[in-house]
């Protein structure tokens, strides 16, 4: 008999029973009724796959040999390929030693031989539910940890961006705007979600090197002298130096270091040309210039978006990557700004 505590633990759990013989499915279902779990039955591997896609299955109990060519071993392989980790119990009249080895290597919990006793089945199923619980606890705790790390990471990034903004209100607004544009452009050129997030971070941090630029230069209303401009020009390399201490930020560092390179090779700090400029640098160069132009600065008023677009177009191939210019200008939010 199953005690009350176990019954509570099993409440709402679902087991998938896969067997081509209706009589066997009925016997298993009858044996399992004591557990008061949900039982979903499938008469073939194809049907089992369908059920696994549609239902939340906690434990799989499957026959091996079934008509139609696909076996319980095939179902097991498919599950693991699809990252379905539900504990798997094989029930079979005959299983070869090779199949046993393969099944165990794929994490099969139990192999039950037909004919089996009710007690045997119940015990195998109960221990598999326990494994299923510990799997889901483990997965949930990993997910929580990853989410927490991501939140902490983004909070640190925003902290960095705020540190620049504390000295210079323009840079904070500008960095947020460059991040937004960089996300739009990255998405437009089909980068994957991870690289889009990298572009966002690179946008937020691209000017972090301005922390090393004195306020007298940063806030100056008049045009900078040549020597002041030299100090200002140091900010991309300074950014790469600051971010260099953070692991796993390689593409962000590339973006920050190279956002003032020019496509024709006349930019700074490294005078890189064309495709040798890292993609994140070429993306930020356009987003940075566009954001700077449409924003009012101490030494000039904001430029109208249509004029800023024209300026970007005019500098395609000289300052900016021409393919990225086309992509940027075709973004609806930019084209209609
Ligand atoms: Fe910059």
py3Dmol code that shows the C-alpha trace and the ligand (Angstrom):
import py3Dmol

protein = """\
ATOM      1  CA  UNK A   1       0.000   0.000   0.000  1.00  0.00           C
ATOM      2  CA  UNK A   2       1.110   3.542  -0.717  1.00  0.00           C
ATOM      3  CA  UNK A   3       1.141   5.866   2.283  1.00  0.00           C
ATOM      4  CA  UNK A   4      -0.521   9.268   2.381  1.00  0.00           C
ATOM      5  CA  UNK A   5       2.750  11.209   2.166  1.00  0.00           C
ATOM      6  CA  UNK A   6       3.755   9.417  -1.028  1.00  0.00           C
ATOM      7  CA  UNK A   7       0.297   9.951  -2.507  1.00  0.00           C
ATOM      8  CA  UNK A   8       0.583  13.668  -1.909  1.00  0.00           C
ATOM      9  CA  UNK A   9       4.005  13.703  -3.540  1.00  0.00           C
ATOM     10  CA  UNK A  10       2.626  11.986  -6.629  1.00  0.00           C
ATOM     11  CA  UNK A  11      -0.398  14.253  -6.989  1.00  0.00           C
ATOM     12  CA  UNK A  12      -0.610  15.709 -10.483  1.00  0.00           C
ATOM     13  CA  UNK A  13       2.253  13.541 -11.849  1.00  0.00           C
ATOM     14  CA  UNK A  14       1.888  11.981 -15.266  1.00  0.00           C
ATOM     15  CA  UNK A  15       3.318   8.726 -16.575  1.00  0.00           C
ATOM     16  CA  UNK A  16       3.456   7.782 -20.238  1.00  0.00           C
ATOM     17  CA  UNK A  17       2.897   4.090 -20.967  1.00  0.00           C
ATOM     18  CA  UNK A  18       4.060   2.943 -24.418  1.00  0.00           C
ATOM     19  CA  UNK A  19       3.098  -0.579 -25.540  1.00  0.00           C
ATOM     20  CA  UNK A  20       1.585  -1.900 -28.756  1.00  0.00           C
ATOM     21  CA  UNK A  21      -0.550  -4.483 -26.912  1.00  0.00           C
ATOM     22  CA  UNK A  22      -3.745  -3.120 -25.505  1.00  0.00           C
ATOM     23  CA  UNK A  23      -3.922  -5.898 -22.887  1.00  0.00           C
ATOM     24  CA  UNK A  24      -0.517  -4.891 -21.490  1.00  0.00           C
ATOM     25  CA  UNK A  25      -1.459  -1.184 -21.415  1.00  0.00           C
ATOM     26  CA  UNK A  26      -4.623  -2.116 -19.485  1.00  0.00           C
ATOM     27  CA  UNK A  27      -2.736  -4.228 -16.929  1.00  0.00           C
ATOM     28  CA  UNK A  28      -0.157  -1.469 -16.349  1.00  0.00           C
ATOM     29  CA  UNK A  29      -2.888   1.126 -16.016  1.00  0.00           C
ATOM     30  CA  UNK A  30      -4.727  -1.067 -13.495  1.00  0.00           C
ATOM     31  CA  UNK A  31      -1.545  -1.634 -11.481  1.00  0.00           C
ATOM     32  CA  UNK A  32      -0.792   2.081 -11.434  1.00  0.00           C
ATOM     33  CA  UNK A  33      -4.300   3.097 -10.343  1.00  0.00           C
ATOM     34  CA  UNK A  34      -3.155   2.641  -6.744  1.00  0.00           C
ATOM     35  CA  UNK A  35      -0.734   5.580  -7.184  1.00  0.00           C
ATOM     36  CA  UNK A  36      -3.480   7.957  -8.352  1.00  0.00           C
ATOM     37  CA  UNK A  37      -1.200   9.451 -10.989  1.00  0.00           C
ATOM     38  CA  UNK A  38      -2.298  10.468 -14.482  1.00  0.00           C
ATOM     39  CA  UNK A  39      -1.619   7.764 -17.051  1.00  0.00           C
ATOM     40  CA  UNK A  40      -1.273   8.604 -20.735  1.00  0.00           C
ATOM     41  CA  UNK A  41      -1.097   5.622 -23.109  1.00  0.00           C
ATOM     42  CA  UNK A  42       0.522   5.332 -26.536  1.00  0.00           C
ATOM     43  CA  UNK A  43       0.421   2.298 -28.836  1.00  0.00           C
ATOM     44  CA  UNK A  44       3.492   3.228 -30.884  1.00  0.00           C
ATOM     45  CA  UNK A  45       6.699   5.251 -30.738  1.00  0.00           C
ATOM     46  CA  UNK A  46       5.230   7.839 -33.125  1.00  0.00           C
ATOM     47  CA  UNK A  47       2.237   8.289 -30.812  1.00  0.00           C
ATOM     48  CA  UNK A  48       4.575   8.496 -27.795  1.00  0.00           C
ATOM     49  CA  UNK A  49       6.534  11.345 -29.408  1.00  0.00           C
ATOM     50  CA  UNK A  50       3.259  13.159 -30.029  1.00  0.00           C
ATOM     51  CA  UNK A  51       2.288  12.745 -26.353  1.00  0.00           C
ATOM     52  CA  UNK A  52       5.709  13.904 -25.151  1.00  0.00           C
ATOM     53  CA  UNK A  53       5.337  17.090 -27.170  1.00  0.00           C
ATOM     54  CA  UNK A  54       1.822  17.762 -25.895  1.00  0.00           C
ATOM     55  CA  UNK A  55       1.926  16.664 -22.246  1.00  0.00           C
ATOM     56  CA  UNK A  56       4.178  17.294 -19.285  1.00  0.00           C
ATOM     57  CA  UNK A  57       5.400  13.735 -18.738  1.00  0.00           C
ATOM     58  CA  UNK A  58       7.223  12.907 -15.495  1.00  0.00           C
ATOM     59  CA  UNK A  59       8.110   9.266 -16.171  1.00  0.00           C
ATOM     60  CA  UNK A  60       8.152   7.155 -19.358  1.00  0.00           C
ATOM     61  CA  UNK A  61       7.458   3.427 -19.254  1.00  0.00           C
ATOM     62  CA  UNK A  62       8.021   1.782 -22.611  1.00  0.00           C
ATOM     63  CA  UNK A  63       8.001  -1.602 -24.296  1.00  0.00           C
ATOM     64  CA  UNK A  64      10.968  -2.316 -26.583  1.00  0.00           C
ATOM     65  CA  UNK A  65       9.768  -4.234 -29.656  1.00  0.00           C
ATOM     66  CA  UNK A  66       6.751  -2.670 -31.328  1.00  0.00           C
ATOM     67  CA  UNK A  67       5.416  -2.989 -34.867  1.00  0.00           C
ATOM     68  CA  UNK A  68       6.251  -0.191 -37.295  1.00  0.00           C
ATOM     69  CA  UNK A  69      10.027  -0.498 -37.083  1.00  0.00           C
ATOM     70  CA  UNK A  70      10.641   1.900 -34.184  1.00  0.00           C
ATOM     71  CA  UNK A  71      11.545   0.451 -30.793  1.00  0.00           C
ATOM     72  CA  UNK A  72      11.535   1.661 -27.215  1.00  0.00           C
ATOM     73  CA  UNK A  73      15.302   2.130 -27.604  1.00  0.00           C
ATOM     74  CA  UNK A  74      14.632   4.517 -30.529  1.00  0.00           C
ATOM     75  CA  UNK A  75      12.181   6.411 -28.346  1.00  0.00           C
ATOM     76  CA  UNK A  76      14.806   6.669 -25.616  1.00  0.00           C
ATOM     77  CA  UNK A  77      17.406   8.035 -28.074  1.00  0.00           C
ATOM     78  CA  UNK A  78      14.904  10.528 -29.452  1.00  0.00           C
ATOM     79  CA  UNK A  79      14.012  11.751 -25.938  1.00  0.00           C
ATOM     80  CA  UNK A  80      17.633  12.389 -25.013  1.00  0.00           C
ATOM     81  CA  UNK A  81      18.273  14.141 -28.356  1.00  0.00           C
ATOM     82  CA  UNK A  82      15.289  16.389 -27.634  1.00  0.00           C
ATOM     83  CA  UNK A  83      16.612  17.012 -24.094  1.00  0.00           C
ATOM     84  CA  UNK A  84      13.637  15.215 -22.562  1.00  0.00           C
ATOM     85  CA  UNK A  85      15.182  13.996 -19.330  1.00  0.00           C
ATOM     86  CA  UNK A  86      12.142  12.237 -17.838  1.00  0.00           C
ATOM     87  CA  UNK A  87      13.184   8.976 -16.133  1.00  0.00           C
ATOM     88  CA  UNK A  88      12.730   6.030 -18.498  1.00  0.00           C
ATOM     89  CA  UNK A  89      11.678   2.493 -17.601  1.00  0.00           C
ATOM     90  CA  UNK A  90      11.959  -0.251 -20.215  1.00  0.00           C
ATOM     91  CA  UNK A  91       9.511  -3.139 -20.058  1.00  0.00           C
ATOM     92  CA  UNK A  92      10.289  -6.072 -22.281  1.00  0.00           C
ATOM     93  CA  UNK A  93       9.913  -9.779 -22.927  1.00  0.00           C
ATOM     94  CA  UNK A  94      13.453  -9.905 -24.242  1.00  0.00           C
ATOM     95  CA  UNK A  95      16.284  -7.377 -24.251  1.00  0.00           C
ATOM     96  CA  UNK A  96      19.756  -8.033 -25.672  1.00  0.00           C
ATOM     97  CA  UNK A  97      22.855  -7.293 -23.552  1.00  0.00           C
ATOM     98  CA  UNK A  98      23.828  -4.576 -26.079  1.00  0.00           C
ATOM     99  CA  UNK A  99      20.451  -2.899 -25.668  1.00  0.00           C
ATOM    100  CA  UNK A 100      20.806  -3.033 -21.881  1.00  0.00           C
ATOM    101  CA  UNK A 101      24.215  -1.367 -22.067  1.00  0.00           C
ATOM    102  CA  UNK A 102      22.939   1.281 -24.472  1.00  0.00           C
ATOM    103  CA  UNK A 103      19.825   1.915 -22.370  1.00  0.00           C
ATOM    104  CA  UNK A 104      21.822   2.310 -19.177  1.00  0.00           C
ATOM    105  CA  UNK A 105      24.264   4.668 -20.924  1.00  0.00           C
ATOM    106  CA  UNK A 106      21.245   6.857 -21.816  1.00  0.00           C
ATOM    107  CA  UNK A 107      20.147   6.980 -18.206  1.00  0.00           C
ATOM    108  CA  UNK A 108      17.413   4.321 -18.188  1.00  0.00           C
ATOM    109  CA  UNK A 109      16.315   3.865 -14.586  1.00  0.00           C
ATOM    110  CA  UNK A 110      14.942   0.316 -14.700  1.00  0.00           C
ATOM    111  CA  UNK A 111      14.587  -2.615 -17.060  1.00  0.00           C
ATOM    112  CA  UNK A 112      11.576  -4.740 -16.147  1.00  0.00           C
ATOM    113  CA  UNK A 113      11.070  -8.163 -17.688  1.00  0.00           C
ATOM    114  CA  UNK A 114       7.680  -9.463 -18.711  1.00  0.00           C
ATOM    115  CA  UNK A 115       5.818 -10.965 -17.042  1.00  0.00           C
ATOM    116  CA  UNK A 116       6.230  -8.658 -14.092  1.00  0.00           C
ATOM    117  CA  UNK A 117       4.527  -8.429 -10.725  1.00  0.00           C
ATOM    118  CA  UNK A 118       2.513  -5.446  -9.605  1.00  0.00           C
ATOM    119  CA  UNK A 119       4.899  -4.737  -6.715  1.00  0.00           C
ATOM    120  CA  UNK A 120       7.885  -4.705  -9.094  1.00  0.00           C
ATOM    121  CA  UNK A 121       6.234  -2.171 -11.387  1.00  0.00           C
ATOM    122  CA  UNK A 122       5.099   0.085  -8.547  1.00  0.00           C
ATOM    123  CA  UNK A 123       8.544   0.127  -6.951  1.00  0.00           C
ATOM    124  CA  UNK A 124      10.252   0.981 -10.246  1.00  0.00           C
ATOM    125  CA  UNK A 125       7.749   3.747 -10.939  1.00  0.00           C
ATOM    126  CA  UNK A 126       7.991   5.195  -7.410  1.00  0.00           C
ATOM    127  CA  UNK A 127      11.775   5.389  -7.515  1.00  0.00           C
ATOM    128  CA  UNK A 128      11.622   6.966 -10.983  1.00  0.00           C
ATOM    129  CA  UNK A 129       9.240   9.659  -9.735  1.00  0.00           C
ATOM    130  CA  UNK A 130      11.766  10.412  -6.991  1.00  0.00           C
ATOM    131  CA  UNK A 131      14.479  10.805  -9.667  1.00  0.00           C
ATOM    132  CA  UNK A 132      12.160  13.013 -11.726  1.00  0.00           C
ATOM    133  CA  UNK A 133      11.615  15.257  -8.666  1.00  0.00           C
ATOM    134  CA  UNK A 134      15.320  15.614  -8.034  1.00  0.00           C
ATOM    135  CA  UNK A 135      15.924  16.402 -11.740  1.00  0.00           C
ATOM    136  CA  UNK A 136      13.353  19.151 -11.756  1.00  0.00           C
ATOM    137  CA  UNK A 137      14.640  20.569  -8.466  1.00  0.00           C
ATOM    138  CA  UNK A 138      18.137  20.612  -9.936  1.00  0.00           C
ATOM    139  CA  UNK A 139      17.018  22.227 -13.198  1.00  0.00           C
ATOM    140  CA  UNK A 140      14.981  24.844 -11.309  1.00  0.00           C
ATOM    141  CA  UNK A 141      17.879  25.722  -9.051  1.00  0.00           C
ATOM    142  CA  UNK A 142      20.216  26.082 -12.059  1.00  0.00           C
ATOM    143  CA  UNK A 143      17.704  28.310 -13.839  1.00  0.00           C
ATOM    144  CA  UNK A 144      17.335  30.477 -10.718  1.00  0.00           C
ATOM    145  CA  UNK A 145      21.100  30.754 -10.378  1.00  0.00           C
ATOM    146  CA  UNK A 146      21.529  31.723 -14.045  1.00  0.00           C
ATOM    147  CA  UNK A 147      18.754  34.326 -13.793  1.00  0.00           C
ATOM    148  CA  UNK A 148      20.274  35.774 -10.647  1.00  0.00           C
ATOM    149  CA  UNK A 149      23.710  35.954 -12.281  1.00  0.00           C
ATOM    150  CA  UNK A 150      22.223  37.669 -15.326  1.00  0.00           C
ATOM    151  CA  UNK A 151      20.422  40.198 -13.141  1.00  0.00           C
ATOM    152  CA  UNK A 152      23.606  40.907 -11.196  1.00  0.00           C
ATOM    153  CA  UNK A 153      25.580  41.212 -14.416  1.00  0.00           C
ATOM    154  CA  UNK A 154      23.118  43.667 -15.995  1.00  0.00           C
ATOM    155  CA  UNK A 155      22.999  45.651 -12.725  1.00  0.00           C
ATOM    156  CA  UNK A 156      26.799  45.902 -12.840  1.00  0.00           C
ATOM    157  CA  UNK A 157      26.663  47.063 -16.481  1.00  0.00           C
ATOM    158  CA  UNK A 158      24.053  49.704 -15.615  1.00  0.00           C
ATOM    159  CA  UNK A 159      26.243  50.732 -12.671  1.00  0.00           C
ATOM    160  CA  UNK A 160      29.169  51.284 -15.018  1.00  0.00           C
ATOM    161  CA  UNK A 161      26.991  53.272 -17.410  1.00  0.00           C
ATOM    162  CA  UNK A 162      25.670  55.379 -14.504  1.00  0.00           C
ATOM    163  CA  UNK A 163      29.262  56.031 -13.411  1.00  0.00           C
ATOM    164  CA  UNK A 164      29.949  57.678 -16.772  1.00  0.00           C
ATOM    165  CA  UNK A 165      26.621  59.488 -16.668  1.00  0.00           C
ATOM    166  CA  UNK A 166      27.297  60.895 -13.194  1.00  0.00           C
ATOM    167  CA  UNK A 167      29.991  63.096 -14.725  1.00  0.00           C
ATOM    168  CA  UNK A 168      28.211  63.962 -17.897  1.00  0.00           C
ATOM    169  CA  UNK A 169      24.438  63.701 -18.362  1.00  0.00           C
ATOM    170  CA  UNK A 170      24.747  63.603 -22.123  1.00  0.00           C
ATOM    171  CA  UNK A 171      26.808  60.393 -22.122  1.00  0.00           C
ATOM    172  CA  UNK A 172      24.251  58.473 -20.041  1.00  0.00           C
ATOM    173  CA  UNK A 173      21.380  59.331 -22.397  1.00  0.00           C
ATOM    174  CA  UNK A 174      23.623  58.809 -25.405  1.00  0.00           C
ATOM    175  CA  UNK A 175      24.859  55.394 -24.209  1.00  0.00           C
ATOM    176  CA  UNK A 176      21.281  54.178 -23.656  1.00  0.00           C
ATOM    177  CA  UNK A 177      20.325  55.408 -27.114  1.00  0.00           C
ATOM    178  CA  UNK A 178      23.350  53.794 -28.771  1.00  0.00           C
ATOM    179  CA  UNK A 179      22.441  50.535 -26.980  1.00  0.00           C
ATOM    180  CA  UNK A 180      18.887  50.730 -28.379  1.00  0.00           C
ATOM    181  CA  UNK A 181      20.125  51.462 -31.919  1.00  0.00           C
ATOM    182  CA  UNK A 182      22.753  48.700 -31.688  1.00  0.00           C
ATOM    183  CA  UNK A 183      20.027  46.201 -30.723  1.00  0.00           C
ATOM    184  CA  UNK A 184      17.882  47.303 -33.699  1.00  0.00           C
ATOM    185  CA  UNK A 185      20.802  47.071 -36.144  1.00  0.00           C
ATOM    186  CA  UNK A 186      22.022  43.711 -34.816  1.00  0.00           C
ATOM    187  CA  UNK A 187      18.533  42.300 -35.125  1.00  0.00           C
ATOM    188  CA  UNK A 188      18.205  43.755 -38.626  1.00  0.00           C
ATOM    189  CA  UNK A 189      21.324  41.954 -39.839  1.00  0.00           C
ATOM    190  CA  UNK A 190      20.140  38.689 -38.311  1.00  0.00           C
ATOM    191  CA  UNK A 191      22.485  38.279 -35.330  1.00  0.00           C
ATOM    192  CA  UNK A 192      21.362  35.713 -32.766  1.00  0.00           C
ATOM    193  CA  UNK A 193      19.888  36.665 -29.395  1.00  0.00           C
ATOM    194  CA  UNK A 194      23.217  36.286 -27.563  1.00  0.00           C
ATOM    195  CA  UNK A 195      24.973  38.705 -29.937  1.00  0.00           C
ATOM    196  CA  UNK A 196      22.046  41.117 -29.793  1.00  0.00           C
ATOM    197  CA  UNK A 197      22.465  41.223 -26.002  1.00  0.00           C
ATOM    198  CA  UNK A 198      26.198  41.766 -26.483  1.00  0.00           C
ATOM    199  CA  UNK A 199      25.415  44.703 -28.774  1.00  0.00           C
ATOM    200  CA  UNK A 200      23.153  46.175 -26.072  1.00  0.00           C
ATOM    201  CA  UNK A 201      25.926  45.944 -23.472  1.00  0.00           C
ATOM    202  CA  UNK A 202      28.529  47.266 -25.918  1.00  0.00           C
ATOM    203  CA  UNK A 203      26.258  50.252 -26.621  1.00  0.00           C
ATOM    204  CA  UNK A 204      25.862  51.008 -22.930  1.00  0.00           C
ATOM    205  CA  UNK A 205      29.585  50.780 -22.265  1.00  0.00           C
ATOM    206  CA  UNK A 206      31.206  52.039 -25.478  1.00  0.00           C
ATOM    207  CA  UNK A 207      32.141  55.401 -23.962  1.00  0.00           C
ATOM    208  CA  UNK A 208      33.165  54.116 -20.532  1.00  0.00           C
ATOM    209  CA  UNK A 209      36.726  55.207 -21.347  1.00  0.00           C
ATOM    210  CA  UNK A 210      35.536  58.829 -20.953  1.00  0.00           C
ATOM    211  CA  UNK A 211      35.940  58.224 -17.217  1.00  0.00           C
ATOM    212  CA  UNK A 212      39.612  58.921 -17.921  1.00  0.00           C
ATOM    213  CA  UNK A 213      38.934  62.237 -19.699  1.00  0.00           C
ATOM    214  CA  UNK A 214      39.104  65.390 -17.485  1.00  0.00           C
ATOM    215  CA  UNK A 215      35.811  67.289 -17.058  1.00  0.00           C
ATOM    216  CA  UNK A 216      37.383  70.455 -18.474  1.00  0.00           C
ATOM    217  CA  UNK A 217      37.632  68.636 -21.810  1.00  0.00           C
ATOM    218  CA  UNK A 218      34.489  66.514 -21.520  1.00  0.00           C
ATOM    219  CA  UNK A 219      32.215  69.492 -20.800  1.00  0.00           C
ATOM    220  CA  UNK A 220      33.973  72.112 -22.938  1.00  0.00           C
ATOM    221  CA  UNK A 221      31.575  74.301 -24.926  1.00  0.00           C
ATOM    222  CA  UNK A 222      34.127  75.438 -27.502  1.00  0.00           C
ATOM    223  CA  UNK A 223      35.889  73.252 -30.048  1.00  0.00           C
ATOM    224  CA  UNK A 224      38.701  71.170 -28.548  1.00  0.00           C
ATOM    225  CA  UNK A 225      42.315  72.112 -29.209  1.00  0.00           C
ATOM    226  CA  UNK A 226      44.528  69.531 -30.914  1.00  0.00           C
ATOM    227  CA  UNK A 227      46.084  68.392 -27.636  1.00  0.00           C
ATOM    228  CA  UNK A 228      42.681  68.215 -25.904  1.00  0.00           C
ATOM    229  CA  UNK A 229      41.384  66.175 -28.817  1.00  0.00           C
ATOM    230  CA  UNK A 230      44.329  63.795 -28.379  1.00  0.00           C
ATOM    231  CA  UNK A 231      43.232  63.214 -24.767  1.00  0.00           C
ATOM    232  CA  UNK A 232      39.629  62.690 -25.926  1.00  0.00           C
ATOM    233  CA  UNK A 233      40.791  60.271 -28.624  1.00  0.00           C
ATOM    234  CA  UNK A 234      42.238  58.072 -25.956  1.00  0.00           C
ATOM    235  CA  UNK A 235      38.773  57.034 -24.661  1.00  0.00           C
ATOM    236  CA  UNK A 236      38.200  53.921 -26.864  1.00  0.00           C
ATOM    237  CA  UNK A 237      41.554  52.390 -25.885  1.00  0.00           C
ATOM    238  CA  UNK A 238      40.888  53.366 -22.261  1.00  0.00           C
ATOM    239  CA  UNK A 239      37.483  51.617 -22.450  1.00  0.00           C
ATOM    240  CA  UNK A 240      39.114  48.420 -23.705  1.00  0.00           C
ATOM    241  CA  UNK A 241      41.617  48.669 -20.864  1.00  0.00           C
ATOM    242  CA  UNK A 242      38.885  49.063 -18.222  1.00  0.00           C
ATOM    243  CA  UNK A 243      36.699  46.290 -19.653  1.00  0.00           C
ATOM    244  CA  UNK A 244      39.721  44.067 -20.204  1.00  0.00           C
ATOM    245  CA  UNK A 245      39.491  43.032 -16.582  1.00  0.00           C
ATOM    246  CA  UNK A 246      36.028  41.511 -17.139  1.00  0.00           C
ATOM    247  CA  UNK A 247      36.024  37.970 -18.488  1.00  0.00           C
ATOM    248  CA  UNK A 248      33.668  36.916 -21.323  1.00  0.00           C
ATOM    249  CA  UNK A 249      33.301  40.448 -22.657  1.00  0.00           C
ATOM    250  CA  UNK A 250      35.509  40.059 -25.745  1.00  0.00           C
ATOM    251  CA  UNK A 251      32.928  41.342 -28.266  1.00  0.00           C
ATOM    252  CA  UNK A 252      31.969  44.234 -25.968  1.00  0.00           C
ATOM    253  CA  UNK A 253      35.635  45.186 -25.661  1.00  0.00           C
ATOM    254  CA  UNK A 254      35.990  45.025 -29.475  1.00  0.00           C
ATOM    255  CA  UNK A 255      33.002  47.339 -29.821  1.00  0.00           C
ATOM    256  CA  UNK A 256      34.276  49.851 -27.267  1.00  0.00           C
ATOM    257  CA  UNK A 257      37.828  49.860 -28.627  1.00  0.00           C
ATOM    258  CA  UNK A 258      36.869  50.194 -32.287  1.00  0.00           C
ATOM    259  CA  UNK A 259      33.786  52.433 -32.358  1.00  0.00           C
ATOM    260  CA  UNK A 260      35.850  55.329 -33.762  1.00  0.00           C
ATOM    261  CA  UNK A 261      37.575  53.318 -36.494  1.00  0.00           C
ATOM    262  CA  UNK A 262      36.607  54.398 -40.007  1.00  0.00           C
ATOM    263  CA  UNK A 263      35.832  51.992 -42.841  1.00  0.00           C
ATOM    264  CA  UNK A 264      38.540  53.597 -45.021  1.00  0.00           C
ATOM    265  CA  UNK A 265      41.180  53.038 -42.328  1.00  0.00           C
ATOM    266  CA  UNK A 266      41.566  56.669 -41.200  1.00  0.00           C
ATOM    267  CA  UNK A 267      39.972  56.240 -37.759  1.00  0.00           C
ATOM    268  CA  UNK A 268      41.390  55.541 -34.315  1.00  0.00           C
ATOM    269  CA  UNK A 269      42.819  53.998 -32.157  1.00  0.00           C
ATOM    270  CA  UNK A 270      44.200  51.301 -34.508  1.00  0.00           C
ATOM    271  CA  UNK A 271      43.482  52.644 -38.017  1.00  0.00           C
ATOM    272  CA  UNK A 272      41.799  49.369 -38.963  1.00  0.00           C
ATOM    273  CA  UNK A 273      40.153  49.178 -42.374  1.00  0.00           C
ATOM    274  CA  UNK A 274      37.024  47.489 -43.821  1.00  0.00           C
ATOM    275  CA  UNK A 275      36.149  44.059 -42.498  1.00  0.00           C
ATOM    276  CA  UNK A 276      39.243  43.981 -40.297  1.00  0.00           C
ATOM    277  CA  UNK A 277      37.319  46.322 -37.972  1.00  0.00           C
ATOM    278  CA  UNK A 278      35.423  43.983 -35.596  1.00  0.00           C
ATOM    279  CA  UNK A 279      31.698  43.840 -36.454  1.00  0.00           C
ATOM    280  CA  UNK A 280      30.682  45.270 -33.053  1.00  0.00           C
ATOM    281  CA  UNK A 281      32.918  48.292 -33.705  1.00  0.00           C
ATOM    282  CA  UNK A 282      31.346  48.865 -37.146  1.00  0.00           C
ATOM    283  CA  UNK A 283      27.838  48.548 -35.666  1.00  0.00           C
ATOM    284  CA  UNK A 284      28.569  51.010 -32.859  1.00  0.00           C
ATOM    285  CA  UNK A 285      30.257  53.513 -35.213  1.00  0.00           C
ATOM    286  CA  UNK A 286      26.956  54.087 -37.057  1.00  0.00           C
ATOM    287  CA  UNK A 287      24.736  54.011 -33.953  1.00  0.00           C
ATOM    288  CA  UNK A 288      27.117  56.330 -32.075  1.00  0.00           C
ATOM    289  CA  UNK A 289      27.288  58.879 -34.895  1.00  0.00           C
ATOM    290  CA  UNK A 290      23.520  58.879 -35.470  1.00  0.00           C
ATOM    291  CA  UNK A 291      22.737  59.277 -31.765  1.00  0.00           C
ATOM    292  CA  UNK A 292      25.332  62.073 -31.387  1.00  0.00           C
ATOM    293  CA  UNK A 293      23.922  63.990 -34.364  1.00  0.00           C
ATOM    294  CA  UNK A 294      20.259  63.916 -33.269  1.00  0.00           C
ATOM    295  CA  UNK A 295      21.156  65.060 -29.727  1.00  0.00           C
ATOM    296  CA  UNK A 296      21.807  68.652 -28.663  1.00  0.00           C
ATOM    297  CA  UNK A 297      25.405  69.255 -27.531  1.00  0.00           C
ATOM    298  CA  UNK A 298      26.939  72.189 -25.597  1.00  0.00           C
ATOM    299  CA  UNK A 299      28.646  73.391 -28.794  1.00  0.00           C
ATOM    300  CA  UNK A 300      25.817  72.801 -31.345  1.00  0.00           C
ATOM    301  CA  UNK A 301      22.039  72.202 -31.583  1.00  0.00           C
ATOM    302  CA  UNK A 302      20.540  68.795 -32.461  1.00  0.00           C
ATOM    303  CA  UNK A 303      20.495  67.876 -36.159  1.00  0.00           C
ATOM    304  CA  UNK A 304      17.160  66.810 -37.688  1.00  0.00           C
ATOM    305  CA  UNK A 305      16.860  63.018 -38.146  1.00  0.00           C
ATOM    306  CA  UNK A 306      16.489  63.304 -41.941  1.00  0.00           C
ATOM    307  CA  UNK A 307      19.723  65.316 -42.107  1.00  0.00           C
ATOM    308  CA  UNK A 308      21.464  62.830 -39.806  1.00  0.00           C
ATOM    309  CA  UNK A 309      20.323  59.966 -42.069  1.00  0.00           C
ATOM    310  CA  UNK A 310      21.692  61.856 -45.074  1.00  0.00           C
ATOM    311  CA  UNK A 311      25.013  62.369 -43.285  1.00  0.00           C
ATOM    312  CA  UNK A 312      25.250  58.628 -42.532  1.00  0.00           C
ATOM    313  CA  UNK A 313      24.489  57.872 -46.199  1.00  0.00           C
ATOM    314  CA  UNK A 314      27.121  60.363 -47.425  1.00  0.00           C
ATOM    315  CA  UNK A 315      29.765  58.746 -45.247  1.00  0.00           C
ATOM    316  CA  UNK A 316      28.958  55.196 -46.317  1.00  0.00           C
ATOM    317  CA  UNK A 317      32.184  53.398 -47.384  1.00  0.00           C
ATOM    318  CA  UNK A 318      34.438  56.187 -46.082  1.00  0.00           C
ATOM    319  CA  UNK A 319      33.474  56.289 -42.412  1.00  0.00           C
ATOM    320  CA  UNK A 320      30.918  53.473 -42.212  1.00  0.00           C
ATOM    321  CA  UNK A 321      30.499  49.894 -43.445  1.00  0.00           C
ATOM    322  CA  UNK A 322      28.205  50.344 -46.503  1.00  0.00           C
ATOM    323  CA  UNK A 323      26.246  47.134 -45.901  1.00  0.00           C
ATOM    324  CA  UNK A 324      25.556  48.145 -42.319  1.00  0.00           C
ATOM    325  CA  UNK A 325      24.535  51.640 -43.480  1.00  0.00           C
ATOM    326  CA  UNK A 326      21.911  50.102 -45.786  1.00  0.00           C
ATOM    327  CA  UNK A 327      20.658  47.852 -43.002  1.00  0.00           C
ATOM    328  CA  UNK A 328      20.586  50.735 -40.494  1.00  0.00           C
ATOM    329  CA  UNK A 329      18.669  53.096 -42.780  1.00  0.00           C
ATOM    330  CA  UNK A 330      16.118  50.360 -43.554  1.00  0.00           C
ATOM    331  CA  UNK A 331      15.159  49.923 -39.877  1.00  0.00           C
ATOM    332  CA  UNK A 332      11.615  51.359 -39.586  1.00  0.00           C
ATOM    333  CA  UNK A 333      12.347  53.107 -36.237  1.00  0.00           C
ATOM    334  CA  UNK A 334      15.351  54.834 -37.850  1.00  0.00           C
ATOM    335  CA  UNK A 335      13.777  55.545 -41.237  1.00  0.00           C
ATOM    336  CA  UNK A 336      10.799  57.203 -39.518  1.00  0.00           C
ATOM    337  CA  UNK A 337      12.681  58.924 -36.689  1.00  0.00           C
TER     338      UNK A 337
END
"""
ligand_1 = """\
1
LIG
Fe 33.077 57.510 -28.329
"""
view = py3Dmol.view(width=600, height=400)
view.addModel(protein, "pdb")
view.setStyle({"model": 0}, {"cartoon": {"style": "trace"}})
view.addModel(ligand_1, "xyz")
view.setStyle({"model": 1}, {"stick": {}})
view.zoomTo()
view.show()
